[in-house]
């Protein structure tokens, strides 16, 4: 008989398990997504199933939140179904960085096709065409995670989002001092939120993808999202 899955019981903080969405065809092709609504490819669905299987054997989630973009929402639905049939709560503040005029372009061509916008993205500035600066992205997504954490103190919550968002969350937890490396599709990143203090307990775990595989260079919310 299998050992029962332990419950989560830590009233002083929320445990937020942040997962990047599964792979899309645009990730594989190096095409810039931003706020454009691209669905998972078959590899991405396999990755989502693999991370869902892994998470279903861990302490239970009380809630599942997701960006409202379908690549994240579909990943979240697969996780929620496997982890007890939870409803997925959409939150547009968990969206990827808006990349303005670069959205839809291939990364390898963007610096030549629109060098002004590409430089702005690279420098973390506002991007022509309605794109966000990194500071704007950070304020949006860190406020969202703080709101979720304080609403669910003592609970374990899943949040499915995007590479650029996860990078911003890492910087918030580390006071912007250290690099976080690649943000891989369906990577698992665990945060403990105690009021205004954020602690990272697990970072970039893709052990569930040993059989499925993952992109080493799938472009996400900025030039180094992974």
C-alpha atoms as an extended CHARMM CRD file, in Angstrom:
* protein
*
       226  EXT
         1         1  UNK       CA              0.0000000000        0.0000000000        0.0000000000  PROA      1               0.0000000000
         2         2  UNK       CA              1.4080000000        3.4180000000       -0.9840000000  PROA      2               0.0000000000
         3         3  UNK       CA              2.1890000000        5.9360000000        1.7170000000  PROA      3               0.0000000000
         4         4  UNK       CA             -0.4600000000        8.6890000000        1.9660000000  PROA      4               0.0000000000
         5         5  UNK       CA              0.4260000000       12.0690000000        0.4740000000  PROA      5               0.0000000000
         6         6  UNK       CA              1.2150000000       14.4580000000        3.3440000000  PROA      6               0.0000000000
         7         7  UNK       CA             -0.9710000000       17.5310000000        3.7370000000  PROA      7               0.0000000000
         8         8  UNK       CA              0.4140000000       21.0460000000        3.7760000000  PROA      8               0.0000000000
         9         9  UNK       CA              0.1120000000       22.7160000000        7.1780000000  PROA      9               0.0000000000
        10        10  UNK       CA              2.2850000000       25.7890000000        7.6880000000  PROA      10              0.0000000000
        11        11  UNK       CA              0.0780000000       28.7190000000        8.7810000000  PROA      11              0.0000000000
        12        12  UNK       CA              2.8980000000       31.2920000000        8.7590000000  PROA      12              0.0000000000
        13        13  UNK       CA              3.4420000000       31.2910000000        4.9980000000  PROA      13              0.0000000000
        14        14  UNK       CA              2.0020000000       30.2950000000        1.6420000000  PROA      14              0.0000000000
        15        15  UNK       CA              3.8480000000       27.7800000000       -0.4960000000  PROA      15              0.0000000000
        16        16  UNK       CA              3.5320000000       28.9340000000       -4.1030000000  PROA      16              0.0000000000
        17        17  UNK       CA              4.6420000000       26.4330000000       -6.7330000000  PROA      17              0.0000000000
        18        18  UNK       CA              5.3490000000       28.4520000000       -9.8710000000  PROA      18              0.0000000000
        19        19  UNK       CA              5.4550000000       26.5070000000      -13.1400000000  PROA      19              0.0000000000
        20        20  UNK       CA              6.3480000000       27.7430000000      -16.5930000000  PROA      20              0.0000000000
        21        21  UNK       CA              3.9210000000       26.6630000000      -19.3280000000  PROA      21              0.0000000000
        22        22  UNK       CA              4.7300000000       23.7850000000      -21.6720000000  PROA      22              0.0000000000
        23        23  UNK       CA              6.4620000000       24.1710000000      -25.0100000000  PROA      23              0.0000000000
        24        24  UNK       CA              4.7800000000       25.8680000000      -27.9800000000  PROA      24              0.0000000000
        25        25  UNK       CA              5.6530000000       25.7170000000      -31.6630000000  PROA      25              0.0000000000
        26        26  UNK       CA              6.7980000000       29.3250000000      -31.3580000000  PROA      26              0.0000000000
        27        27  UNK       CA              9.1700000000       28.4180000000      -28.5010000000  PROA      27              0.0000000000
        28        28  UNK       CA             10.6680000000       25.7340000000      -30.7230000000  PROA      28              0.0000000000
        29        29  UNK       CA             10.9700000000       28.0910000000      -33.7040000000  PROA      29              0.0000000000
        30        30  UNK       CA             12.4560000000       30.9960000000      -31.7050000000  PROA      30              0.0000000000
        31        31  UNK       CA              9.4580000000       33.2130000000      -32.3970000000  PROA      31              0.0000000000
        32        32  UNK       CA              8.5340000000       36.0240000000      -30.0050000000  PROA      32              0.0000000000
        33        33  UNK       CA              5.1920000000       35.4490000000      -28.2680000000  PROA      33              0.0000000000
        34        34  UNK       CA              4.6530000000       38.0770000000      -25.5720000000  PROA      34              0.0000000000
        35        35  UNK       CA              0.8880000000       38.6010000000      -25.2500000000  PROA      35              0.0000000000
        36        36  UNK       CA              0.0830000000       36.7270000000      -28.4830000000  PROA      36              0.0000000000
        37        37  UNK       CA             -2.0580000000       33.7110000000      -27.6430000000  PROA      37              0.0000000000
        38        38  UNK       CA             -0.1740000000       30.6380000000      -28.8460000000  PROA      38              0.0000000000
        39        39  UNK       CA             -1.2870000000       27.1270000000      -27.8650000000  PROA      39              0.0000000000
        40        40  UNK       CA              0.8810000000       24.2700000000      -26.6480000000  PROA      40              0.0000000000
        41        41  UNK       CA              2.3870000000       21.8780000000      -29.1700000000  PROA      41              0.0000000000
        42        42  UNK       CA              2.3330000000       18.1080000000      -28.6070000000  PROA      42              0.0000000000
        43        43  UNK       CA              5.6660000000       18.1950000000      -26.7940000000  PROA      43              0.0000000000
        44        44  UNK       CA              4.2530000000       20.8950000000      -24.5370000000  PROA      44              0.0000000000
        45        45  UNK       CA              1.2080000000       18.7690000000      -23.7310000000  PROA      45              0.0000000000
        46        46  UNK       CA              3.4770000000       15.8300000000      -22.8950000000  PROA      46              0.0000000000
        47        47  UNK       CA              5.5380000000       18.1060000000      -20.6500000000  PROA      47              0.0000000000
        48        48  UNK       CA              2.3770000000       19.3610000000      -18.9200000000  PROA      48              0.0000000000
        49        49  UNK       CA              1.2500000000       15.7680000000      -18.3260000000  PROA      49              0.0000000000
        50        50  UNK       CA              4.6710000000       14.9160000000      -16.8990000000  PROA      50              0.0000000000
        51        51  UNK       CA              4.7410000000       17.8460000000      -14.4730000000  PROA      51              0.0000000000
        52        52  UNK       CA              1.1220000000       17.1400000000      -13.4990000000  PROA      52              0.0000000000
        53        53  UNK       CA              2.0060000000       13.5270000000      -12.6830000000  PROA      53              0.0000000000
        54        54  UNK       CA              4.9380000000       14.7060000000      -10.5860000000  PROA      54              0.0000000000
        55        55  UNK       CA              2.9010000000       17.3280000000       -8.6900000000  PROA      55              0.0000000000
        56        56  UNK       CA              0.0510000000       14.8870000000       -8.0100000000  PROA      56              0.0000000000
        57        57  UNK       CA              2.3880000000       12.8670000000       -5.7740000000  PROA      57              0.0000000000
        58        58  UNK       CA              3.2930000000       15.9140000000       -3.6610000000  PROA      58              0.0000000000
        59        59  UNK       CA              1.2450000000       17.6740000000       -0.9220000000  PROA      59              0.0000000000
        60        60  UNK       CA             -2.1110000000       18.7290000000       -2.3150000000  PROA      60              0.0000000000
        61        61  UNK       CA             -2.8340000000       22.1350000000       -3.8080000000  PROA      61              0.0000000000
        62        62  UNK       CA             -5.6750000000       24.2310000000       -2.4500000000  PROA      62              0.0000000000
        63        63  UNK       CA             -5.8840000000       26.4240000000       -5.5540000000  PROA      63              0.0000000000
        64        64  UNK       CA             -4.4790000000       26.6480000000       -9.0760000000  PROA      64              0.0000000000
        65        65  UNK       CA             -3.9130000000       30.0500000000      -10.7070000000  PROA      65              0.0000000000
        66        66  UNK       CA             -2.8610000000       30.7410000000      -14.2780000000  PROA      66              0.0000000000
        67        67  UNK       CA             -2.1010000000       33.4350000000      -16.7770000000  PROA      67              0.0000000000
        68        68  UNK       CA             -5.0840000000       33.7980000000      -19.0840000000  PROA      68              0.0000000000
        69        69  UNK       CA             -2.9610000000       33.0910000000      -22.1820000000  PROA      69              0.0000000000
        70        70  UNK       CA             -3.8230000000       29.6490000000      -23.4740000000  PROA      70              0.0000000000
        71        71  UNK       CA             -0.3270000000       28.1400000000      -23.3560000000  PROA      71              0.0000000000
        72        72  UNK       CA             -0.3260000000       28.6980000000      -19.5950000000  PROA      72              0.0000000000
        73        73  UNK       CA             -4.0240000000       28.0020000000      -19.0600000000  PROA      73              0.0000000000
        74        74  UNK       CA             -3.9020000000       24.6610000000      -20.8720000000  PROA      74              0.0000000000
        75        75  UNK       CA             -0.8550000000       23.6450000000      -18.8210000000  PROA      75              0.0000000000
        76        76  UNK       CA             -2.7000000000       24.6740000000      -15.6540000000  PROA      76              0.0000000000
        77        77  UNK       CA             -5.8120000000       22.7180000000      -16.6230000000  PROA      77              0.0000000000
        78        78  UNK       CA             -3.7810000000       19.5420000000      -17.1200000000  PROA      78              0.0000000000
        79        79  UNK       CA             -2.1670000000       20.0350000000      -13.7020000000  PROA      79              0.0000000000
        80        80  UNK       CA             -5.4710000000       20.8740000000      -11.9880000000  PROA      80              0.0000000000
        81        81  UNK       CA             -7.2250000000       17.8340000000      -13.4380000000  PROA      81              0.0000000000
        82        82  UNK       CA             -4.4680000000       15.4760000000      -12.3040000000  PROA      82              0.0000000000
        83        83  UNK       CA             -4.2450000000       17.1130000000       -8.8700000000  PROA      83              0.0000000000
        84        84  UNK       CA             -7.8240000000       16.5230000000       -7.7680000000  PROA      84              0.0000000000
        85        85  UNK       CA             -9.9430000000       18.2770000000      -10.3780000000  PROA      85              0.0000000000
        86        86  UNK       CA             -9.4140000000       21.8090000000       -9.0790000000  PROA      86              0.0000000000
        87        87  UNK       CA            -10.7860000000       24.8280000000      -10.9120000000  PROA      87              0.0000000000
        88        88  UNK       CA             -8.1900000000       27.0560000000      -12.5660000000  PROA      88              0.0000000000
        89        89  UNK       CA             -8.4240000000       30.7440000000      -11.6820000000  PROA      89              0.0000000000
        90        90  UNK       CA             -7.2820000000       32.9890000000      -14.5610000000  PROA      90              0.0000000000
        91        91  UNK       CA             -5.2990000000       36.0910000000      -13.6360000000  PROA      91              0.0000000000
        92        92  UNK       CA             -4.2170000000       38.4270000000      -16.4860000000  PROA      92              0.0000000000
        93        93  UNK       CA             -1.5520000000       39.9410000000      -14.2050000000  PROA      93              0.0000000000
        94        94  UNK       CA              0.3420000000       36.6460000000      -14.6220000000  PROA      94              0.0000000000
        95        95  UNK       CA              0.7150000000       37.2170000000      -18.3760000000  PROA      95              0.0000000000
        96        96  UNK       CA              4.0750000000       37.3160000000      -20.0940000000  PROA      96              0.0000000000
        97        97  UNK       CA              5.7690000000       40.6520000000      -20.7350000000  PROA      97              0.0000000000
        98        98  UNK       CA              4.1020000000       42.5690000000      -23.5660000000  PROA      98              0.0000000000
        99        99  UNK       CA              6.7840000000       42.8150000000      -26.2430000000  PROA      99              0.0000000000
       100       100  UNK       CA              5.1440000000       45.4050000000      -28.4700000000  PROA      100             0.0000000000
       101       101  UNK       CA              6.2050000000       45.5180000000      -32.1010000000  PROA      101             0.0000000000
       102       102  UNK       CA              8.4480000000       42.4760000000      -31.6460000000  PROA      102             0.0000000000
       103       103  UNK       CA              5.5330000000       40.1120000000      -31.0670000000  PROA      103             0.0000000000
       104       104  UNK       CA              5.2370000000       37.5920000000      -33.8820000000  PROA      104             0.0000000000
       105       105  UNK       CA              8.7810000000       38.1420000000      -35.1690000000  PROA      105             0.0000000000
       106       106  UNK       CA             11.5010000000       35.5240000000      -35.1900000000  PROA      106             0.0000000000
       107       107  UNK       CA             14.1200000000       36.3470000000      -32.6050000000  PROA      107             0.0000000000
       108       108  UNK       CA             16.9750000000       35.7390000000      -35.0500000000  PROA      108             0.0000000000
       109       109  UNK       CA             15.5410000000       38.4190000000      -37.3650000000  PROA      109             0.0000000000
       110       110  UNK       CA             14.1090000000       40.8910000000      -34.8580000000  PROA      110             0.0000000000
       111       111  UNK       CA             17.2900000000       42.9030000000      -34.3110000000  PROA      111             0.0000000000
       112       112  UNK       CA             17.4210000000       43.6590000000      -38.0460000000  PROA      112             0.0000000000
       113       113  UNK       CA             13.6770000000       43.9350000000      -38.7110000000  PROA      113             0.0000000000
       114       114  UNK       CA             13.0390000000       46.3370000000      -35.8240000000  PROA      114             0.0000000000
       115       115  UNK       CA             16.3300000000       47.3440000000      -34.1800000000  PROA      115             0.0000000000
       116       116  UNK       CA             14.7560000000       50.1280000000      -32.0790000000  PROA      116             0.0000000000
       117       117  UNK       CA             12.2560000000       47.7870000000      -30.4610000000  PROA      117             0.0000000000
       118       118  UNK       CA             14.8550000000       45.0570000000      -30.0470000000  PROA      118             0.0000000000
       119       119  UNK       CA             17.2530000000       47.4110000000      -28.2490000000  PROA      119             0.0000000000
       120       120  UNK       CA             14.4350000000       48.5250000000      -25.9690000000  PROA      120             0.0000000000
       121       121  UNK       CA             13.6240000000       44.9140000000      -25.0890000000  PROA      121             0.0000000000
       122       122  UNK       CA             17.2770000000       44.1240000000      -24.5000000000  PROA      122             0.0000000000
       123       123  UNK       CA             17.6980000000       47.1220000000      -22.1830000000  PROA      123             0.0000000000
       124       124  UNK       CA             14.5200000000       46.4040000000      -20.2370000000  PROA      124             0.0000000000
       125       125  UNK       CA             12.7980000000       49.5650000000      -21.4960000000  PROA      125             0.0000000000
       126       126  UNK       CA              9.2810000000       50.1480000000      -22.7610000000  PROA      126             0.0000000000
       127       127  UNK       CA              8.9990000000       48.6960000000      -26.2620000000  PROA      127             0.0000000000
       128       128  UNK       CA              7.3690000000       50.5510000000      -29.1710000000  PROA      128             0.0000000000
       129       129  UNK       CA              3.9360000000       49.1520000000      -29.9530000000  PROA      129             0.0000000000
       130       130  UNK       CA              2.6550000000       49.0460000000      -26.3780000000  PROA      130             0.0000000000
       131       131  UNK       CA              5.4070000000       46.8520000000      -24.9360000000  PROA      131             0.0000000000
       132       132  UNK       CA              6.2740000000       46.8410000000      -21.2400000000  PROA      132             0.0000000000
       133       133  UNK       CA              9.5130000000       47.6810000000      -19.5120000000  PROA      133             0.0000000000
       134       134  UNK       CA             10.9760000000       45.1060000000      -17.1410000000  PROA      134             0.0000000000
       135       135  UNK       CA             10.0260000000       47.3820000000      -14.2410000000  PROA      135             0.0000000000
       136       136  UNK       CA              6.4070000000       47.4390000000      -15.3960000000  PROA      136             0.0000000000
       137       137  UNK       CA              6.3830000000       43.6630000000      -15.7620000000  PROA      137             0.0000000000
       138       138  UNK       CA              7.9350000000       43.2430000000      -12.3280000000  PROA      138             0.0000000000
       139       139  UNK       CA              5.4260000000       45.4850000000      -10.5800000000  PROA      139             0.0000000000
       140       140  UNK       CA              2.5260000000       43.7020000000      -12.2610000000  PROA      140             0.0000000000
       141       141  UNK       CA              3.5430000000       40.1140000000      -11.6180000000  PROA      141             0.0000000000
       142       142  UNK       CA              5.1550000000       40.4760000000       -8.1860000000  PROA      142             0.0000000000
       143       143  UNK       CA              2.0450000000       42.2850000000       -6.9520000000  PROA      143             0.0000000000
       144       144  UNK       CA             -0.0450000000       39.4110000000       -8.3100000000  PROA      144             0.0000000000
       145       145  UNK       CA              2.0150000000       36.7590000000       -6.5200000000  PROA      145             0.0000000000
       146       146  UNK       CA              2.0120000000       38.7580000000       -3.2880000000  PROA      146             0.0000000000
       147       147  UNK       CA             -1.7710000000       39.0910000000       -3.5110000000  PROA      147             0.0000000000
       148       148  UNK       CA             -2.1840000000       35.3560000000       -4.0860000000  PROA      148             0.0000000000
       149       149  UNK       CA              0.2130000000       34.4710000000       -1.2780000000  PROA      149             0.0000000000
       150       150  UNK       CA             -1.4460000000       36.6970000000        1.3090000000  PROA      150             0.0000000000
       151       151  UNK       CA             -4.8960000000       35.4420000000        0.2950000000  PROA      151             0.0000000000
       152       152  UNK       CA             -3.8080000000       31.8510000000        0.8610000000  PROA      152             0.0000000000
       153       153  UNK       CA             -1.5010000000       31.9060000000        3.8980000000  PROA      153             0.0000000000
       154       154  UNK       CA             -1.1110000000       28.3920000000        5.2180000000  PROA      154             0.0000000000
       155       155  UNK       CA             -2.0210000000       26.8950000000        1.8450000000  PROA      155             0.0000000000
       156       156  UNK       CA             -0.1540000000       25.3170000000       -1.0600000000  PROA      156             0.0000000000
       157       157  UNK       CA             -0.9880000000       26.9660000000       -4.3780000000  PROA      157             0.0000000000
       158       158  UNK       CA              0.0710000000       26.3250000000       -7.9870000000  PROA      158             0.0000000000
       159       159  UNK       CA              0.7140000000       29.2580000000      -10.3240000000  PROA      159             0.0000000000
       160       160  UNK       CA              1.2800000000       28.6250000000      -14.0330000000  PROA      160             0.0000000000
       161       161  UNK       CA              2.8950000000       31.4770000000      -15.8990000000  PROA      161             0.0000000000
       162       162  UNK       CA              5.7000000000       32.4990000000      -18.3020000000  PROA      162             0.0000000000
       163       163  UNK       CA              9.4760000000       32.7570000000      -18.5080000000  PROA      163             0.0000000000
       164       164  UNK       CA              9.7520000000       36.5320000000      -18.2010000000  PROA      164             0.0000000000
       165       165  UNK       CA              7.3720000000       36.5560000000      -15.2370000000  PROA      165             0.0000000000
       166       166  UNK       CA              9.3020000000       33.8460000000      -13.4130000000  PROA      166             0.0000000000
       167       167  UNK       CA             12.5260000000       35.7590000000      -13.9540000000  PROA      167             0.0000000000
       168       168  UNK       CA             10.9350000000       38.8250000000      -12.3270000000  PROA      168             0.0000000000
       169       169  UNK       CA              9.7090000000       36.7490000000       -9.3740000000  PROA      169             0.0000000000
       170       170  UNK       CA             13.2190000000       35.3930000000       -8.8700000000  PROA      170             0.0000000000
       171       171  UNK       CA             14.6670000000       38.9100000000       -8.8100000000  PROA      171             0.0000000000
       172       172  UNK       CA             12.0670000000       39.9870000000       -6.2400000000  PROA      172             0.0000000000
       173       173  UNK       CA             13.0130000000       37.0930000000       -3.9550000000  PROA      173             0.0000000000
       174       174  UNK       CA             16.7580000000       37.7170000000       -4.3780000000  PROA      174             0.0000000000
       175       175  UNK       CA             16.7360000000       41.5270000000       -4.2270000000  PROA      175             0.0000000000
       176       176  UNK       CA             17.8530000000       41.5980000000       -7.8820000000  PROA      176             0.0000000000
       177       177  UNK       CA             21.3620000000       40.4610000000       -6.9530000000  PROA      177             0.0000000000
       178       178  UNK       CA             21.7960000000       37.1140000000       -8.7090000000  PROA      178             0.0000000000
       179       179  UNK       CA             21.1400000000       35.6390000000      -12.1230000000  PROA      179             0.0000000000
       180       180  UNK       CA             18.5720000000       32.8640000000      -12.2740000000  PROA      180             0.0000000000
       181       181  UNK       CA             19.7430000000       31.0550000000      -15.4120000000  PROA      181             0.0000000000
       182       182  UNK       CA             17.4480000000       29.4920000000      -18.0030000000  PROA      182             0.0000000000
       183       183  UNK       CA             13.7050000000       29.2890000000      -17.3400000000  PROA      183             0.0000000000
       184       184  UNK       CA             12.7450000000       25.9930000000      -18.9740000000  PROA      184             0.0000000000
       185       185  UNK       CA              9.2860000000       24.8840000000      -20.0600000000  PROA      185             0.0000000000
       186       186  UNK       CA              7.3380000000       23.3000000000      -17.1300000000  PROA      186             0.0000000000
       187       187  UNK       CA             10.1780000000       23.9910000000      -14.7110000000  PROA      187             0.0000000000
       188       188  UNK       CA              9.0510000000       23.8760000000      -11.0690000000  PROA      188             0.0000000000
       189       189  UNK       CA              9.9950000000       26.7790000000       -8.7980000000  PROA      189             0.0000000000
       190       190  UNK       CA              8.8290000000       26.8440000000       -5.1700000000  PROA      190             0.0000000000
       191       191  UNK       CA              8.4390000000       30.0960000000       -3.2120000000  PROA      191             0.0000000000
       192       192  UNK       CA              7.5130000000       30.5720000000        0.4420000000  PROA      192             0.0000000000
       193       193  UNK       CA              5.7890000000       33.9030000000        1.0150000000  PROA      193             0.0000000000
       194       194  UNK       CA              5.8160000000       35.2470000000        4.5760000000  PROA      194             0.0000000000
       195       195  UNK       CA              4.1160000000       38.6480000000        4.4250000000  PROA      195             0.0000000000
       196       196  UNK       CA              6.7800000000       40.7970000000        2.6720000000  PROA      196             0.0000000000
       197       197  UNK       CA              9.5480000000       38.1610000000        2.7670000000  PROA      197             0.0000000000
       198       198  UNK       CA              9.9550000000       35.7540000000       -0.1510000000  PROA      198             0.0000000000
       199       199  UNK       CA             12.1380000000       32.6310000000        0.0890000000  PROA      199             0.0000000000
       200       200  UNK       CA             12.9840000000       30.3290000000       -2.8260000000  PROA      200             0.0000000000
       201       201  UNK       CA             12.9480000000       26.6720000000       -1.7690000000  PROA      201             0.0000000000
       202       202  UNK       CA             13.2580000000       24.9620000000       -5.1780000000  PROA      202             0.0000000000
       203       203  UNK       CA             14.4920000000       26.4500000000       -8.4330000000  PROA      203             0.0000000000
       204       204  UNK       CA             14.3160000000       25.2940000000      -12.0440000000  PROA      204             0.0000000000
       205       205  UNK       CA             13.4920000000       21.6530000000      -11.3300000000  PROA      205             0.0000000000
       206       206  UNK       CA             12.7640000000       19.7260000000      -14.5400000000  PROA      206             0.0000000000
       207       207  UNK       CA             13.4980000000       16.2320000000      -13.2280000000  PROA      207             0.0000000000
       208       208  UNK       CA             10.0250000000       15.1860000000      -14.4230000000  PROA      208             0.0000000000
       209       209  UNK       CA             11.1990000000       15.7630000000      -18.0170000000  PROA      209             0.0000000000
       210       210  UNK       CA             13.8690000000       13.0670000000      -17.9980000000  PROA      210             0.0000000000
       211       211  UNK       CA             11.8060000000       11.0540000000      -20.4820000000  PROA      211             0.0000000000
       212       212  UNK       CA             10.0540000000       13.8940000000      -22.3250000000  PROA      212             0.0000000000
       213       213  UNK       CA             12.9680000000       16.2480000000      -22.9780000000  PROA      213             0.0000000000
       214       214  UNK       CA             13.0460000000       20.0270000000      -23.1440000000  PROA      214             0.0000000000
       215       215  UNK       CA             14.2810000000       22.9210000000      -25.2240000000  PROA      215             0.0000000000
       216       216  UNK       CA             17.6300000000       24.4150000000      -24.3150000000  PROA      216             0.0000000000
       217       217  UNK       CA             16.8220000000       27.6470000000      -26.1650000000  PROA      217             0.0000000000
       218       218  UNK       CA             13.0420000000       28.0830000000      -26.2990000000  PROA      218             0.0000000000
       219       219  UNK       CA             12.5570000000       31.8340000000      -26.4000000000  PROA      219             0.0000000000
       220       220  UNK       CA             10.2110000000       33.2980000000      -23.8090000000  PROA      220             0.0000000000
       221       221  UNK       CA              9.6410000000       36.7060000000      -22.2650000000  PROA      221             0.0000000000
       222       222  UNK       CA             13.0980000000       38.1630000000      -22.7910000000  PROA      222             0.0000000000
       223       223  UNK       CA             16.2400000000       37.1910000000      -24.6140000000  PROA      223             0.0000000000
       224       224  UNK       CA             17.3840000000       34.7990000000      -21.8700000000  PROA      224             0.0000000000
       225       225  UNK       CA             14.1220000000       33.1730000000      -20.7490000000  PROA      225             0.0000000000
       226       226  UNK       CA             15.0690000000       29.7620000000      -22.0440000000  PROA      226             0.0000000000
